[in-house]
Amino acid sequence: MAATRQAALTGQHEFAWQLPVAALSFFNRRTYWADWVETHRIALASARSTGDQRAEALVLNNLGMGYARQGRDEEAADCFRQALEIRRELGDLPGEAQTASNMADTYSRMGRGDEALDLLKRALAINRQLGHRYGEGVALNNLGEAYLALRRIDEAIGALGQAQEIFASIGDVRGAGYALTNLGAAHRGAGRVDAATDCLQRALDLRRELGDQLGEAQTLRDLGQAYLAGGRSAEARQALIQAAGIFDELGDEAQRAAIDAQLGELGG
């Protein structure tokens, strides 16, 4: 953060936008949302000062994701709209697909499900056209989430199953973890509790293998819900307690409070 500020102040604008972009995975895995947004706001001004539109679009895309992590969906959507416009003007198909997927995720949370589906179908078509298997997996995973938000469970399961198969085939453990977690939620929504717990346990193993604390906490939370749906209250309590501990370590007070309230109802 200090280096980003210093680079911008001394006119070294390429460093000022490249440093936050390079640190994005770190910000995400450690849940440093405020640092993510602050550095990328500086990065955006620096990218614009260089006149590099590809850099501007990349930083806008990342800034939108940072706002989304903070629950600031209107600001996130505005960043994605700007990034998408630039990437389409430049004919940057991989960039268009990436931003379309991110915008769709935000639109789903905003209750704009049909617009989200249109964006994701476009992202999926681009990735298939380019033969980009990882991008295809991401688009299918996000499409499954969008279908799940619309309660179109069978379509969600179909898309998420394809995503999981793609990630497994290319050896992408992180992507497989995301897809299996979402697939577990979809099966739970369909009342298939055993299938849900199986998917979530597999996802938990993958996320622990990666040392992905946030993903581990999210999967433990979902696994606890699946155990509850299956009447396995002791296992549900154990999973929720573990999830609460990790959320507490990561400083996610909202998630910790929600789980604590549920544990109170369970008598734990």
N, C-alpha and C positions, 0 to 999 in steps of 0.2 A: 504493500500500500504506500509506504514511504517513497519507494523508488518510482512508483507511478506518478505520484504528486510531483516529485522532483523533476522527472523527465518532462512533464507537461510545463512546469514553471520555467524550465531552461530551454524550451523550444525543441526538445528531442521527441517530437510527436510520434514517430514510428515506434519508439520504445514505449511511449505512454499508452498506446493502444494495444501493442503486442503483449506486454506483461500481464494485464488482466485476462486476456484471452488464454494465455498459457496457463494461468492459475485457475481456470474455470472448474476443472474436475476436483481440485483441492477444495475450493469454496463449497462445491456441491456436497462432497462426501463428508465434510466437517460441519455442514449446515451454517456456514458463515454468510447468511443472506445479506446482511447490511454491508459487509465488506465487498461482496460481489457487486451490489448495486452502486456503491460509492465509487469503486474503481472503474466500473464500466461507464458511469456518467462522465468521468474524466476522459476515459478512452474515446467516448463518442465525440467530444469536442476536439480532441486531438486528431482523430481520423478525418473529421470534416475539414480541419485546417490543412490537411495534406492534399485534399481533393481526391483521395483514393476511395472511389465509390464501393469497391468490393470490401474494403476494410470497414467502411461506414455500415454497410449492410450486415456484415458479420457481427460487429459490435451491437448494432440495434437488435439483432436476433438474440444475442446473449443477454443483453439488458432486459429484453422482454421476458426471458426465462427467469432472470433474477427477480423482477417485479412479480411474476407469477408465484415464485416460491414464497413471497411475502404476502400473497393474497391480494395483490393490487392488480386485479384483472383488467380494469379499464386502461391503466397505463401500459400493462403488458400488451394488450391488444393493439394499442396505438403504435408501439414499437414494432410489432410484427407486421402491421399494415405498411409502415414505412419501409421495412426491410424487404417485404414481398414485392413492393412496387419497384424498388431498385433492382432486385435480382431478376425480375421479369424484364425490365428494360435492358439489362446487360445480357440477357439470354443465358443466365446462370441456372441451368436446370437442376443440378444437385442442390444448390442453395435455395432455389424455389421450393423444392420438395421438403427440405429441412424446415424452412420457415412455415410452410403450409401445415406441416404436422404440428409444430408448436402452437400456431394460431388456433388450430382445431382443438387442441387440448384446452386452451383458454376458453374458446367458445362453448365447449361442452359444459364447463363449470358455470358459464354465464347463462345457461339455458338455451343456447342457440345451436341445438343439436343437429338440425338439418344442414346448417351452414358448415358445421364441423365435418359432417359426412362428406359433403362435396369437396372440401379441401383435402381430406384424407384420401379420397378416391383419386384425386389428381396427383397427390404425392405418390400413391401406390403405382399409378400408371407410369409416372416419370421414372421411378426406380426400376420398374420392370423393363422399360424401354432402354435404360442405360445398363441393364444387367447388374445393378448394384444390389447384391443380396442382403447386405446388412441394412441398407436403407429400406428395402422391401420388408424386412422383418420388423423394423421400427414402425413403418406405416401400417402394417397388419396389426401390430400390438396396439397402436393408438386407435385404429379402426375398431378393434375389439372393445377397447375402453369406451369409445363413443357409443357403440351399440349397447353396451352394458348400461350406460347412463340413460339410454332411451328405453331400457327394459326389453330390448330385442335380444333375448338371452341366447337363442339357438345361433343367431348370426354372430354374436359375440364369441361363443365357443368355437365356431368354425374359423373365424379370423385369428383368434388367439392360438388355436391349435396349429395353424399354419405358421404363425410367427415363431412358436416354440420349436417347431421342426426345422425352420430355417436357421435359427440361432444355434441349435444343436449341431446342424450339419456344417456350419462354418466355425464351430468351436468358440462361439461368443458366450461366455459364462454369464456375464452381466445381463445381456439381452435375454438369455434363457430364464434367468431369475425373475426379471420383470414379467415376462410372458406367463410363466408358471404362477406367479402371484395373482395376476389378473385372471388367469384361467381358473384358479381356485375360487376367486370371488364369483365368477360366472357360474361355476358348478353349484356353489352355495345358493346363488339366486334361483337356480333351477331345482333346488331341493335335493341335490345329489351330494349329500354330506360326506360320504366316504371318498368320492372322487375329489371333492374340495380339499379335504385334509391331506390326501395323497399328494396333490399338486403343491400345496403350501409347504408340506414337509420337505419335498424335493427342492422347492425354491429356497427354503431356509438353509438347507445344506449348501447350496450354491453361494448364497450371500455370505454365509460364514466363511466359506472357502476364500472369498475375495476380501474378507475383512471389511465389508460394507456395513457399517453400523446402522446407518439410517435405513437401508433396505432390510436388515435383520429385524429392526424394531417394527417396521411396517408389516413385515411378514408374520412376526410373532403376534402382533395385534390381530391380524386377519385370521391366523390360525386359532387364536383364542375364541373368536366369533364362530368359527366353524365347529370347534369343540362344543361350544354352548348349544349350537343348533342341533348337535347330535346327542345332547344330554350328558356330555362328559365334563361335568362341572369342575372336577378336581384338576383335570388336564388344562381346561380353559383358564382356571385361576393361575396355574403355574406359568402358562404362556403369557398371560397378561401382566403378571408381576415382572417377568423378564423384560417384556416390552417397555413397561413403565420405567424400569431402571435405566434402560438405554436412552429413552427419550429424555429422562432427567439429566443424564450425563451429557447429552447433546444440547441441552438448554431449551428443549421444545416444551415449554410450560403448558401450552394448550393441549397437546397430545397426552402429556402426563396427567393433567387434571381430568381429562375425559376418561382415561383408563382408571384412575383412582376412584372416580364416581361409580364406575361399573363394578370395580372390586368391592366397593362399599355395599352395593346391592347384593353381591354374592356372599357378603359376610367375610371378606378377606382383605 
